[in-house]
Amino acid sequence: MVSEKTENVVIVGSGPAGWTAAIYAARANLNPLLYEGAALQEHYDLGRGPLGQLAMTTEVENFPGFPAGDLSGYLDNAIDESLRQYMAPHQKHGVSGPELMELMRQQAKNFGTRVVTDDIVEVDFSERPFKLKPREGDEWLEARSVIIATGARANYLGLESENKYKNRGVSACAVCDGALPRFRNKPCVVVGGGDSAIEEADYLSKYSSVVYLVHRRDKLRASQAMVDRIMDNKKVEIVWNHVVTEVLGDDENGVTGVDLASTVDDSTKQLDTSGFFLAIGHTPNTDFLKGKLDMNDAGYLKWTVPFRTNTSVEGVFAAGDVADDYYRQAITAAGTGCMSALDAERWLASQGLH
């Protein structure tokens, strides 16, 4: 039985995918309810706090519509003062990750999205209406449709120094950050041995003076075509049989180098670098969905209909990096967020629910 409290659509997650889904759902008069995640330190440490991973980056140079320029006045005018007063001063470079996410959040709220700063920790998709359990409180929510947009978090080595210099030379996305001035014509380090690591190193070589690809073994795990590509790149130097044990830096410059340890003997060495890029995979934020929706071997949600955001449960949709293990960009996440809201709206209409 559907009660008057049953939501048309509940959106779980608050990165570019979640906020875009909310904007479209709100404009379709679905009165969406969005759970942006709990503001817990453990979430921020894992890169999965409210507003998503983009809120933990600095400049965003590749999101359309934000060329370099001074946005101070616009930010002051567009974002609610209660939030704006806690944001870092605008750097007049264009838009930063936190600024872009706050702008998306405000836009979603302007159209009537209701936002709850809490997690969804359990779901029941076995019958309709769907049921979702927030972290806080004992009551379950009921929803006619659900959009999952919880994203994926980058894997890190777990070094304290690595965490200290995040966004000050430490990054998990070369495509996002590699073109920034701090990395141009300077040495950079990439850690990893798969296709993603080679793609990161190859991309960085367009900007850096040299790219050190650090791998713990004496053979790359990447496909042969990718191995051939990186071997032919004169600006990439592979450091075999080594692991990073410390990220070096200071308050003024951020990252300045890394300490390495051999995996075959007791030797160590140090590399000077302005950038430290991790390419050791991502972990989708789908723990609360295990057994409820179909996933691939890596834990990403499966889109079950070509060119749609449908999941294995009719009426439940997925958007952004929680289902996309290939592109992982803010603009593609926003695109699938739009798609998921349209898919949800049309599905609700087909069921006579909207």
C-alpha positions in Angstrom: 0.0 0.0 0.0 1.3 3.4 -1.0 0.9 6.0 1.8 0.7 9.8 1.4 4.2 9.9 2.7 5.6 7.8 -0.2 8.1 9.8 -2.1 8.0 10.1 -5.9 11.7 9.8 -6.2 14.5 9.5 -3.6 18.0 10.4 -4.8 20.9 8.8 -2.9 24.2 10.7 -3.4 25.3 14.3 -4.0 28.0 14.6 -6.6 27.4 16.0 -10.1 25.2 13.0 -10.9 23.0 13.4 -7.8 22.5 17.2 -8.1 21.8 17.1 -11.8 19.2 14.3 -11.3 17.7 16.5 -8.6 17.5 19.5 -10.8 15.7 17.6 -13.6 13.4 15.7 -11.2 12.5 18.9 -9.4 11.7 20.7 -12.7 9.5 17.7 -13.6 7.4 18.4 -10.4 8.5 15.1 -8.8 9.4 16.9 -5.6 12.6 14.9 -5.1 14.1 14.0 -1.8 17.9 13.8 -1.9 20.2 12.2 0.7 23.5 13.9 0.3 25.4 11.8 2.8 26.4 12.2 6.5 29.0 14.8 7.3 31.3 12.3 9.1 35.1 12.6 9.2 35.4 9.0 8.2 33.5 9.8 5.0 35.7 12.8 4.2 38.8 10.7 4.8 37.6 8.3 2.1 36.6 11.0 -0.3 32.8 10.2 0.0 31.5 13.1 2.0 28.5 15.3 1.1 29.0 16.9 -2.4 31.1 14.1 -3.6 34.8 13.8 -4.7 34.7 17.0 -6.6 34.3 18.9 -3.4 37.7 17.7 -2.4 39.5 19.1 -5.5 40.8 22.6 -6.4 40.4 24.1 -9.8 38.1 22.5 -12.3 39.2 23.5 -15.8 37.2 21.0 -17.9 33.6 21.5 -16.9 31.9 23.5 -19.7 30.7 27.0 -18.9 33.4 28.1 -16.4 36.3 29.8 -18.2 39.1 31.4 -16.2 37.8 34.5 -14.5 36.7 36.1 -11.3 33.5 34.6 -10.1 33.5 36.2 -6.6 30.4 38.4 -7.1 28.4 35.6 -8.7 29.3 33.1 -6.0 28.3 35.6 -3.3 25.0 36.2 -5.0 24.2 32.6 -6.1 25.1 30.6 -3.0 23.2 30.9 0.2 25.1 33.1 2.7 25.0 30.5 5.4 27.1 28.2 3.2 29.1 30.8 1.4 30.7 32.2 4.6 32.4 28.8 5.2 33.8 28.4 1.7 37.5 29.1 0.9 38.2 32.5 -0.8 37.7 32.4 -4.5 41.0 32.1 -6.4 39.8 34.0 -9.5 41.0 31.1 -11.7 37.6 29.9 -12.9 35.6 27.6 -10.7 36.8 25.2 -8.0 35.4 21.8 -7.1 33.7 23.0 -3.9 32.3 26.0 -5.7 30.9 24.0 -8.5 29.2 21.5 -6.2 27.7 24.3 -4.0 26.4 26.0 -7.2 24.7 22.7 -8.2 23.3 22.1 -4.8 21.9 25.6 -4.6 20.4 25.2 -8.1 18.7 22.0 -7.1 17.3 23.6 -3.9 16.1 26.6 -5.9 13.8 24.3 -7.8 12.5 22.7 -4.6 14.7 19.7 -3.9 14.6 18.7 -0.3 18.1 17.8 1.0 18.9 15.6 4.0 22.5 15.5 5.3 22.4 11.8 6.1 23.3 8.4 4.6 21.0 5.6 3.4 22.4 2.5 5.0 20.0 -0.2 3.9 17.4 -0.7 1.2 14.6 -3.1 0.4 13.8 -3.3 -3.3 11.9 -6.6 -3.1 8.5 -4.9 -3.3 6.9 -1.6 -4.1 6.9 1.0 -2.8 10.7 0.6 -2.2 12.0 1.1 1.3 15.2 2.9 2.4 16.7 3.2 5.8 18.5 6.4 6.8 21.4 6.3 9.3 19.6 8.6 11.7 16.2 7.5 13.1 14.3 4.3 13.1 11.7 4.9 10.4 12.2 3.6 6.8 11.4 5.8 3.8 9.0 4.7 1.1 9.7 5.6 -2.5 8.0 5.0 -5.9 11.4 5.3 -7.6 15.0 5.6 -6.6 18.1 7.0 -8.2 21.5 5.8 -6.9 24.3 8.3 -7.4 26.7 7.5 -4.6 29.8 7.6 -6.8 33.1 5.8 -6.4 36.1 6.7 -4.3 39.7 6.5 -5.5 42.0 4.0 -3.8 45.0 5.5 -2.0 48.0 3.9 -0.4 46.9 5.0 3.1 50.0 7.1 4.0 49.5 9.9 6.4 51.7 12.1 4.2 49.6 11.2 1.2 46.5 12.5 2.9 48.3 15.6 4.1 49.0 16.8 0.5 45.8 15.8 -1.2 44.9 18.6 -3.7 48.4 20.1 -3.1 50.2 17.7 -5.5 48.5 14.4 -4.6 45.7 13.5 -7.0 43.8 10.4 -8.2 42.9 11.8 -11.6 45.4 13.0 -14.1 42.7 14.0 -16.6 41.1 16.2 -14.0 44.3 17.8 -12.6 47.2 17.1 -14.9 47.0 20.4 -16.9 47.1 22.6 -13.8 50.0 25.0 -13.7 51.7 23.3 -10.7 52.4 20.2 -12.9 53.4 21.9 -16.1 57.1 21.3 -17.2 57.8 19.6 -13.9 58.4 15.9 -12.9 55.4 13.8 -11.8 55.0 10.4 -10.3 52.2 7.9 -11.2 51.7 4.7 -9.1 50.2 1.7 -10.7 50.7 -1.0 -13.4 47.4 -1.4 -15.2 45.7 0.3 -18.1 44.5 3.2 -16.0 48.1 3.9 -14.8 49.4 3.9 -18.3 46.6 6.2 -19.4 47.4 8.6 -16.6 51.1 8.5 -17.3 50.6 9.0 -21.0 48.2 12.0 -20.4 50.6 13.6 -17.9 53.5 13.4 -20.3 51.8 16.0 -22.5 52.4 18.5 -19.7 55.1 17.3 -17.3 58.8 17.4 -18.0 59.1 13.6 -17.1 56.7 11.1 -15.7 58.0 8.4 -13.4 55.7 5.3 -13.5 56.3 3.4 -10.2 55.3 -0.2 -10.2 55.9 -2.8 -7.5 56.7 -5.6 -10.0 58.9 -6.1 -13.0 56.1 -6.5 -15.4 53.1 -4.3 -16.1 49.6 -5.7 -15.7 48.3 -3.6 -18.6 47.2 -4.8 -22.0 50.0 -5.3 -24.5 48.8 -2.4 -26.7 49.0 -0.1 -23.7 52.4 -1.4 -22.7 53.7 -0.8 -26.2 52.4 2.8 -26.1 54.1 3.6 -22.8 57.4 2.0 -23.8 57.4 4.3 -26.9 56.8 7.4 -24.8 60.2 9.1 -24.3 58.9 11.2 -21.5 57.8 8.3 -19.3 60.4 6.4 -17.2 59.3 3.2 -15.5 60.6 2.6 -12.0 60.4 -1.2 -11.7 60.1 -3.2 -8.4 59.5 -0.2 -6.1 56.8 1.1 -3.8 56.2 4.6 -2.4 56.8 4.7 1.3 56.4 8.5 1.9 55.2 11.6 0.1 57.5 14.6 0.8 56.6 18.2 0.8 56.2 21.5 2.7 53.5 24.0 3.4 54.7 26.4 0.8 55.1 24.1 -2.2 52.9 21.1 -1.5 54.4 17.9 -2.9 58.2 18.1 -3.6 59.2 14.4 -3.8 58.6 10.8 -2.8 60.6 8.1 -1.0 60.8 4.7 -2.6 61.6 1.3 -1.3 62.7 -1.6 -3.4 60.6 -4.8 -3.4 63.5 -7.0 -4.2 66.2 -5.8 -1.8 66.7 -3.3 1.1 67.6 -0.4 -1.1 65.7 2.9 -1.1 65.8 6.1 -3.2 64.1 9.4 -3.6 62.5 11.1 -6.6 61.9 14.9 -6.9 58.4 15.5 -8.1 55.6 18.2 -8.0 52.8 15.7 -8.5 51.9 12.3 -7.1 49.1 10.5 -8.9 47.4 7.3 -7.8 46.2 4.9 -10.4 45.4 1.9 -8.3 41.7 1.7 -8.9 38.5 2.9 -7.5 35.9 1.5 -5.1 32.3 2.1 -5.9 30.2 3.2 -2.9 27.8 0.3 -3.2 28.3 -1.6 0.1 24.7 -0.8 1.3 23.3 -2.3 -2.0 25.0 -5.7 -1.9 22.5 -8.4 -2.9 19.9 -5.8 -3.8 21.1 -4.8 -7.3 23.2 -6.5 -10.0 26.9 -5.4 -10.0 30.0 -6.3 -12.0 33.0 -8.0 -10.4 34.4 -4.7 -9.2 31.1 -3.7 -7.4 29.8 -1.2 -9.9 26.1 -1.2 -10.6 25.1 -2.6 -14.0 23.1 -0.6 -16.4 20.7 -3.2 -17.8 19.2 -1.4 -20.8 21.5 0.1 -23.5 21.6 3.9 -23.4 19.5 4.0 -20.3 20.2 4.2 -16.6 18.0 1.3 -15.6 19.3 -1.2 -13.0 18.3 -4.8 -12.4 15.3 -3.6 -10.4 12.5 -1.9 -12.4 12.1 1.6 -11.0 15.6 1.9 -9.6 18.1 3.9 -11.7 21.9 4.5 -11.4 23.8 7.6 -12.3 27.4 8.7 -12.3 30.6 6.9 -11.2 28.6 4.3 -9.1 27.9 2.7 -12.5 30.5 4.3 -14.8 33.9 2.6 -14.3 35.3 4.0 -17.6 35.0 7.8 -18.0 34.6 8.9 -14.4 34.4 12.6 -15.2 32.1 15.3 -13.7 30.5 16.1 -17.0 29.7 12.5 -17.8 28.3 12.0 -14.3 26.1 15.0 -14.7 24.9 13.7 -18.1 23.8 10.4 -16.6 22.2 12.3 -13.7 20.0 14.0 -16.3 19.3 10.7 -18.0 18.3 9.0 -14.7 15.8 11.7 -13.8 14.2 11.5 -17.2 14.2 7.8 -17.0 12.5 7.9 -13.6 10.0 10.5 -14.7 9.0 8.4 -17.8 8.9 5.2 -15.8 6.6 6.7 -13.2 4.3 8.0 -15.9 4.2 4.6 -17.5 3.1 3.1 -14.2 0.4 5.7 -13.7 2.3 7.0 -10.6 2.9 10.6 -11.9 
